[in-house]
């Protein structure tokens, strides 16, 4: 416009076809200074578009490479796991379940087929595999042959039944807990190979009823299971063969006197539950002690009963 005295539309049209390298031809004759300006415009315009295109390709390539490297790191971590927990499904039930499991020092792997849950799993810092949990390839990738427990928390009972069948065939010794939406499905899940079946709806209804009937008891249990509190907690601790309290009378264990803990019950190896055990009870290897007290005292008891 200033060099050749063109109007705005002609100058704009000429600039666009020059910068985009279309090159339809000059709409008007240009002089020496106009040619110099056009050459500068070509170099600067083409360089700008190449720079923008390079940034775009870099963004795509680096993002893809970062995703591939991140997936490989996750796979390596999962491959090293042993005696870990596999949670199938990261919906409302699965996510809350994982949040509670992470309060204990346990290794955890999530299998979720809905890619929309990936950002949530990354924010929650859980190891995950994106795929259908009922397919053997994803269960193998999660290390089911080395896992200690599998939780079937998929959206439908049909999916959970098929998952339990597949998981039981792949690892006959794994402990399987399954979610059931209705009571009539519980028997099918147990027949498929589940060790334990729970219905979130039944548990929720029972919890609501107990809060109405026994509000003080439920408040106490809420405090005992709240992992943020340190002054009162409830814990179950297995007794190993190497424990110095194995085959020791409860009165000689010093649990109450030295650790200021209350033993609510002792679960025997055969499954019998001894509530409020007497001071003459013998703590044996294989038992599971259920105690209430301060968090640091429970940690000390765990080191005594189950030394590593």
Backbone torsions as a table, in degrees:
resi	resn	phi	psi	omega
1	UNK	NA	-42.2	-177.5
2	UNK	-83.8	-33.5	-176.2
3	UNK	-81.8	-45.0	-174.4
4	UNK	-106.0	-3.1	179.8
5	UNK	62.2	37.2	175.2
6	UNK	-83.0	160.1	174.1
7	UNK	-78.3	171.6	-172.5
8	UNK	-61.9	-45.6	-175.6
9	UNK	-64.7	-44.0	178.6
10	UNK	-62.8	-42.4	-179.2
11	UNK	-65.5	-41.6	179.5
12	UNK	-65.0	-44.9	179.9
13	UNK	-60.8	-44.6	-179.7
14	UNK	-64.6	-38.3	178.8
15	UNK	-65.8	-41.9	-178.2
16	UNK	-65.3	-47.8	-177.8
17	UNK	-70.6	-22.2	178.1
18	UNK	-79.4	-48.3	-177.4
19	UNK	-65.8	-36.6	-179.6
20	UNK	-83.9	3.7	178.1
21	UNK	58.6	26.5	175.9
22	UNK	-71.1	-48.6	173.3
23	UNK	64.2	55.0	176.5
24	UNK	-69.4	-18.1	-176.5
25	UNK	119.7	159.2	-178.3
26	UNK	-75.7	129.4	-179.9
27	UNK	-78.3	-22.6	176.2
28	UNK	-137.4	158.5	175.4
29	UNK	-70.3	137.4	179.1
30	UNK	-121.0	152.3	-178.1
31	UNK	-91.0	-166.0	-176.6
32	UNK	-63.3	-46.7	-178.7
33	UNK	-68.2	-32.5	176.5
34	UNK	-65.9	-38.2	177.4
35	UNK	-65.8	-41.7	177.9
36	UNK	-60.6	-44.6	178.7
37	UNK	-63.0	-39.2	-180.0
38	UNK	-64.2	-41.4	178.0
39	UNK	-62.9	-43.4	177.2
40	UNK	-62.8	-38.7	179.8
41	UNK	-65.3	-39.0	-180.0
42	UNK	-63.4	-49.1	-178.5
43	UNK	-64.1	-45.5	-178.4
44	UNK	-69.7	-41.3	-178.7
45	UNK	-68.5	-45.5	178.6
46	UNK	-64.0	-41.2	178.0
47	UNK	-62.0	-38.0	179.5
48	UNK	-64.9	-45.0	-179.4
49	UNK	-67.3	-37.2	176.3
50	UNK	-64.7	-38.5	179.3
51	UNK	-65.0	-46.2	179.3
52	UNK	-63.2	-43.1	178.3
53	UNK	-63.3	-38.6	177.2
54	UNK	-63.9	-41.5	177.4
55	UNK	-62.7	-40.0	180.0
56	UNK	-64.4	-46.4	178.9
57	UNK	-65.1	-37.5	178.2
58	UNK	-63.3	-41.0	179.0
59	UNK	-61.6	-43.0	-179.3
60	UNK	-68.2	-47.9	-176.0
61	UNK	-66.4	-46.4	-179.3
62	UNK	-64.3	-38.6	177.8
63	UNK	-63.9	-40.0	178.8
64	UNK	-68.1	-43.5	179.3
65	UNK	-63.7	-41.7	179.7
66	UNK	-62.4	-39.8	179.0
67	UNK	-65.6	-40.7	179.8
68	UNK	-65.6	-45.7	179.8
69	UNK	-64.7	-38.9	177.8
70	UNK	-64.1	-39.4	178.4
71	UNK	-65.8	-38.3	178.6
72	UNK	-66.2	-39.2	177.5
73	UNK	-63.0	-41.5	177.9
74	UNK	-63.1	-43.2	-179.3
75	UNK	-63.3	-37.9	178.6
76	UNK	-66.4	-41.1	178.4
77	UNK	-63.7	-43.0	-180.0
78	UNK	-65.4	-38.6	-178.2
79	UNK	-64.6	-26.3	-179.5
80	UNK	-85.8	-8.3	-176.0
81	UNK	-73.6	150.9	176.4
82	UNK	-150.5	141.3	-176.5
83	UNK	56.4	40.7	-178.2
84	UNK	-99.1	177.0	-179.0
85	UNK	-109.9	136.3	176.6
86	UNK	-113.0	122.1	177.6
87	UNK	-110.7	119.4	-178.8
88	UNK	-99.8	109.6	-177.6
89	UNK	109.0	125.4	-179.4
90	UNK	-122.2	41.0	174.4
91	UNK	-81.2	-150.4	-177.7
92	UNK	-63.2	-43.1	-179.2
93	UNK	-71.8	-48.3	-176.7
94	UNK	-62.3	-39.2	-177.8
95	UNK	-68.2	-44.3	177.5
96	UNK	-63.3	-39.5	178.0
97	UNK	-60.0	-45.1	179.9
98	UNK	-65.5	-38.4	178.6
99	UNK	-60.4	-39.1	178.9
100	UNK	-74.6	-37.4	178.9
101	UNK	-65.5	-31.9	-178.3
102	UNK	-70.5	-11.7	175.8
103	UNK	-72.6	-15.6	176.6
104	UNK	-108.6	154.9	-179.6
105	UNK	-76.8	71.0	179.1
106	UNK	-121.3	148.2	175.5
107	UNK	-85.1	139.4	-169.5
108	UNK	-137.3	136.1	175.1
109	UNK	-130.5	133.2	-179.9
110	UNK	-110.6	136.7	172.1
111	UNK	-114.2	119.0	-177.2
112	UNK	-141.2	127.6	-176.8
113	UNK	-88.4	-18.5	-179.3
114	UNK	-84.0	112.2	-178.0
115	UNK	-65.1	-17.6	179.0
116	UNK	-65.5	-19.2	-179.9
117	UNK	-88.6	-5.1	-177.5
118	UNK	-60.2	-47.0	178.4
119	UNK	-57.8	-38.6	179.2
120	UNK	-66.1	-41.1	179.5
121	UNK	-66.8	-36.2	177.2
122	UNK	-69.1	-39.5	176.9
123	UNK	-64.9	-37.3	-179.3
124	UNK	-79.9	-3.8	176.0
125	UNK	58.1	53.5	175.5
126	UNK	-115.8	148.0	173.2
127	UNK	-73.6	130.8	-174.7
128	UNK	-140.7	158.3	173.6
129	UNK	-130.0	128.4	-178.9
130	UNK	-93.1	108.7	-179.4
131	UNK	175.1	175.8	-179.7
132	UNK	-79.6	116.5	-175.2
133	UNK	-65.4	-20.3	-178.9
134	UNK	-80.9	-6.5	178.9
135	UNK	-92.2	137.8	-174.1
136	UNK	-61.5	-34.5	-175.0
137	UNK	-62.3	-37.6	-178.9
138	UNK	-77.8	-33.3	174.8
139	UNK	-66.7	-38.7	175.3
140	UNK	-64.7	-40.3	178.2
141	UNK	-63.0	-32.3	177.8
142	UNK	-79.4	-5.0	178.0
143	UNK	76.7	44.5	-176.3
144	UNK	-64.0	-29.3	-179.8
145	UNK	-69.3	-18.5	178.8
146	UNK	-107.3	-4.2	-172.8
147	UNK	-78.2	155.2	178.6
148	UNK	-92.7	-37.3	-176.3
149	UNK	-147.2	148.1	173.4
150	UNK	-126.6	134.1	177.7
151	UNK	-112.6	118.6	178.4
152	UNK	-93.6	99.1	-178.0
153	UNK	-122.3	41.1	178.8
154	UNK	-74.5	171.5	-170.5
155	UNK	-71.3	-34.5	-175.2
156	UNK	-118.4	154.5	178.1
157	UNK	-65.5	-34.7	179.0
158	UNK	-61.7	-45.3	178.6
159	UNK	-63.0	-39.5	-179.3
160	UNK	-67.4	-38.4	178.0
161	UNK	-63.1	-45.7	-180.0
162	UNK	-65.9	-37.6	178.1
163	UNK	-64.1	-43.6	-179.5
164	UNK	-63.1	-42.7	178.0
165	UNK	-59.2	-45.6	-178.9
166	UNK	-66.3	-44.6	-178.0
167	UNK	-65.3	-39.0	-179.4
168	UNK	-66.6	-35.9	177.1
169	UNK	-67.9	-36.4	-176.6
170	UNK	-78.4	-29.8	178.7
171	UNK	-144.5	95.5	-177.8
172	UNK	-64.8	-19.3	-174.2
173	UNK	-98.7	-6.0	-176.5
174	UNK	-73.0	145.2	175.6
175	UNK	-85.4	126.6	-176.4
176	UNK	-117.1	124.4	171.5
177	UNK	-112.0	131.5	-174.4
178	UNK	-122.9	149.2	175.4
179	UNK	-94.5	136.0	177.9
180	UNK	-125.0	135.9	178.2
181	UNK	-85.7	-21.9	-179.0
182	UNK	-141.1	157.3	-178.1
183	UNK	-66.5	-31.4	-177.8
184	UNK	-69.7	-17.2	179.3
185	UNK	-86.1	-19.0	-176.6
186	UNK	-58.9	-44.4	-178.9
187	UNK	-64.0	-36.2	178.8
188	UNK	-67.6	-39.6	178.9
189	UNK	-67.4	-39.3	176.9
190	UNK	-65.6	-40.3	178.2
191	UNK	-67.6	-29.5	179.6
192	UNK	-73.7	-18.3	177.3
193	UNK	128.4	4.8	178.7
194	UNK	-72.2	139.1	175.7
195	UNK	-81.8	-31.1	-177.6
196	UNK	-145.7	136.6	179.0
197	UNK	-125.4	129.9	179.8
198	UNK	-127.0	144.2	175.3
199	UNK	-110.7	112.8	179.9
200	UNK	-57.2	-31.8	-179.1
201	UNK	-70.2	-41.9	177.6
202	UNK	-65.3	-43.2	179.8
203	UNK	-62.4	-41.4	179.3
204	UNK	-64.5	-41.0	179.7
205	UNK	-66.2	-43.4	178.9
206	UNK	-63.5	-41.1	179.3
207	UNK	-62.6	-41.8	178.0
208	UNK	-63.2	-41.8	179.1
209	UNK	-64.4	-41.4	-179.9
210	UNK	-66.4	-33.7	178.3
211	UNK	-67.7	-26.8	177.0
212	UNK	-80.9	-44.2	-174.8
213	UNK	-79.9	-43.2	-176.1
214	UNK	-127.9	70.2	-175.6
215	UNK	-64.6	-36.1	-178.7
216	UNK	-68.9	-42.4	179.4
217	UNK	-62.7	-46.1	-178.8
218	UNK	-66.4	-34.1	176.2
219	UNK	-64.7	-39.2	177.6
220	UNK	-64.0	-44.0	179.8
221	UNK	-65.2	-36.8	176.3
222	UNK	-60.7	-42.3	178.5
223	UNK	-65.8	-39.6	-177.1
224	UNK	-68.4	-31.7	-177.9
225	UNK	-97.7	1.4	178.3
226	UNK	-80.5	111.5	-171.7
227	UNK	-71.1	-15.3	178.6
228	UNK	-73.7	-25.4	-178.0
229	UNK	-81.9	143.8	179.8
230	UNK	-113.5	-16.5	-175.1
231	UNK	-80.0	-23.6	177.9
232	UNK	-147.7	126.5	177.6
233	UNK	-146.7	156.9	175.1
234	UNK	-119.0	133.3	-175.4
235	UNK	-143.6	149.8	172.4
236	UNK	-111.5	131.9	-173.7
237	UNK	-131.1	121.9	176.6
238	UNK	-74.6	150.5	179.1
239	UNK	-101.3	119.2	-178.9
240	UNK	-91.2	166.1	179.7
241	UNK	-64.5	-28.9	-176.6
242	UNK	-85.5	0.4	-179.5
243	UNK	-71.3	140.0	178.7
244	UNK	-73.9	-11.3	177.6
245	UNK	-95.6	-0.6	177.0
246	UNK	-65.7	133.0	-178.6
247	UNK	64.8	31.0	178.5
248	UNK	-114.4	140.3	176.6
249	UNK	-64.7	146.4	-178.6
250	UNK	-60.4	-35.5	-179.4
251	UNK	-69.4	-23.1	179.9
252	UNK	-96.8	-1.1	-175.3
253	UNK	-77.3	-27.9	-177.8
254	UNK	75.8	12.6	-178.3
255	UNK	-64.0	-44.8	-179.2
256	UNK	-74.5	-43.8	-173.9
257	UNK	-73.8	-43.3	-173.3
258	UNK	-90.9	-35.1	-175.8
259	UNK	-105.3	-7.8	178.2
260	UNK	56.4	46.7	179.4
261	UNK	-115.0	152.3	177.6
262	UNK	-108.5	123.3	176.3
263	UNK	-88.6	113.4	-179.4
264	UNK	-80.6	-42.0	-176.1
265	UNK	-160.1	163.8	173.2
266	UNK	-131.4	122.7	177.9
267	UNK	-94.0	123.0	-178.7
268	UNK	-81.2	167.8	-178.1
269	UNK	-62.0	-32.0	-179.2
270	UNK	-81.3	1.2	178.0
271	UNK	99.0	-10.3	178.7
272	UNK	-66.9	141.1	-179.0
273	UNK	-110.5	120.6	177.9
274	UNK	-100.4	104.4	179.1
275	UNK	-84.5	142.0	179.9
276	UNK	47.3	61.0	-175.9
277	UNK	-60.6	144.5	179.7
278	UNK	-75.6	166.6	-178.0
279	UNK	-69.6	-13.1	178.3
280	UNK	-90.0	-0.3	-179.3
281	UNK	-69.1	138.8	179.4
282	UNK	-97.1	128.1	175.5
283	UNK	-82.7	120.8	-176.6
284	UNK	-118.0	154.9	176.6
285	UNK	-61.7	135.6	-176.8
286	UNK	98.6	-17.0	175.7
287	UNK	-71.3	162.8	173.7
288	UNK	-123.9	120.6	-177.1
289	UNK	-94.4	131.5	176.6
290	UNK	-109.9	116.4	-173.4
291	UNK	-130.4	156.8	178.3
292	UNK	-127.7	137.5	177.9
293	UNK	167.5	-163.2	179.7
294	UNK	-73.6	150.2	-173.2
295	UNK	-60.0	-43.8	-177.4
296	UNK	-68.8	-30.6	176.1
297	UNK	-70.4	-36.1	176.7
298	UNK	-65.7	-35.6	176.9
299	UNK	-65.0	-40.0	177.5
300	UNK	-64.2	-41.6	178.5
301	UNK	-63.7	-38.6	178.7
302	UNK	-63.7	-37.7	177.3
303	UNK	-66.5	-32.0	-179.3
304	UNK	-77.3	-44.9	-176.3
305	UNK	-78.8	-29.2	-176.8
306	UNK	-135.2	65.5	-179.1
307	UNK	-68.6	142.1	-179.4
308	UNK	-91.2	NA	NA
